[in-house]
Amino acid sequence: MDKAKVKMVIRFLKRLQAEKICVLGEEEAREDNKRIQKMIKDIEHFYEAELE
């Protein structure tokens, strides 16, 4: 996956986190957002060379 696609996926996941807070509220979205944040970190780590 190229750099632009990786960044697009990460931006989408970050917007998803914000949307979950808006829809579910901060408390109910907390666990989902932790999982999404872990996914973001995994993607960044996996595609680290392409993001540089």
Backbone torsions as a table, in degrees:
resi	resn	phi	psi	omega
1	MET	NA	136.5	-178.2
2	ASP	-83.3	170.4	-174.9
3	LYS	-55.8	-43.1	-178.3
4	ALA	-63.6	-41.4	179.9
5	LYS	-67.7	-41.4	178.6
6	VAL	-60.8	-46.7	179.5
7	LYS	-63.9	-36.9	179.2
8	MET	-64.6	-42.6	179.1
9	VAL	-63.6	-43.7	179.9
10	ILE	-64.5	-42.1	177.2
11	ARG	-61.2	-42.2	178.2
12	PHE	-60.1	-46.0	-178.3
13	LEU	-64.4	-37.4	177.5
14	LYS	-67.3	-38.2	175.9
15	ARG	-67.5	-35.4	176.9
16	LEU	-62.3	-40.2	176.9
17	GLN	-59.5	-46.5	179.7
18	ALA	-63.1	-41.0	-179.9
19	GLU	-64.4	-40.2	178.5
20	LYS	-61.7	-40.0	177.8
21	ILE	-64.1	-43.0	179.8
22	CYS	-63.8	-40.6	-174.8
23	VAL	-83.5	-46.9	-173.4
24	LEU	-94.8	-21.1	-172.3
25	GLY	94.1	157.0	-174.3
26	GLU	-60.2	-45.0	-177.3
27	GLU	-63.4	-49.5	-177.3
28	GLU	-71.1	-24.9	-178.9
29	ALA	-85.4	-11.7	-172.4
30	ARG	-55.3	-51.3	-177.4
31	GLU	-66.0	-43.4	177.3
32	ASP	-59.8	-43.7	-177.9
33	ASN	-67.9	-31.0	174.4
34	LYS	-64.1	-43.0	178.8
35	ARG	-65.3	-41.5	178.9
36	ILE	-64.4	-41.7	179.4
37	GLN	-62.7	-39.9	176.9
38	LYS	-63.0	-39.7	178.3
39	MET	-62.9	-42.0	177.9
40	ILE	-59.8	-47.1	179.6
41	LYS	-62.0	-40.7	178.2
42	ASP	-62.5	-43.7	179.0
43	ILE	-63.8	-45.7	179.1
44	GLU	-60.5	-41.4	179.4
45	HIS	-67.3	-45.4	-177.9
46	PHE	-63.6	-40.7	-177.2
47	TYR	-102.5	22.4	-175.9
48	GLU	-50.9	-46.3	-178.8
49	ALA	-62.7	-36.9	-178.9
50	GLU	-75.6	-21.9	-178.7
51	LEU	-83.5	-11.9	-180.0
52	GLU	-84.3	NA	NA
